[in-house]
């Protein structure tokens, strides 16, 4: 079979086969799904953390320095995500995507976002400045987006080069929220804001709302933003 024949046959079969869907009780891994039209439906909250302005970081600094920044940011973000019960689903350069499930998924995802921002100001930036002060002038900038919806999870690729694809509004909008540039570190949808626990909504002494209503976005829903951090 030629390459062209193989591609024609695969595409035709995908369209012809009936999807076999089931409700997920946990975040699926590669081994949980087949290459056929096999899928898991998951009620989940998606967190998308993105190291901002990495183009300038790479363009104006040695490659090894950019690699150090990437490694440290992704390591800290990933460890915080996992410590809060999230499952890491993908890395993409200087970005990480995670999924939270369960009755407190929105609260945990938002709490994670605030902790990631705290790590930037209290772990990552101080360590960088201590090592490179006077040599390199770099300031960490990062944003996190959080949204919730049902996800349709399937396996894509082929053996030896496969991954899971996460289809749903939360997967799309969490990434778009993380790309907003409205002077905040964390952006969440109204869907998340309305159902998260008050512990993720209020902070400080005296207690005050940590979130600002940013209005109705171009996405068609209301967005809330925050500059708050959560120590751990």
Secondary structure, DSSP 8 states (H G I E B T S, - for coil): --HHHHHHHHHHHHHHS--EEEE-SS---GGGS-SSSEEEEEEEEEEEEEETTHHHHHHHS-HHHHHHHHHHHHHHHHHHHHHTT-EEEEEETTEEEEEE-STTHHHHHHHHHHHHHHHIIIIIHHHHHHHHTTT------EEEEEEEEEEEEEEEEETTEEEEEEESHHHHHHHHHHT--SS-SEEEEHHHHTTS-GGGTEETTTTEE--EEEEE-TTSSEEEEE------
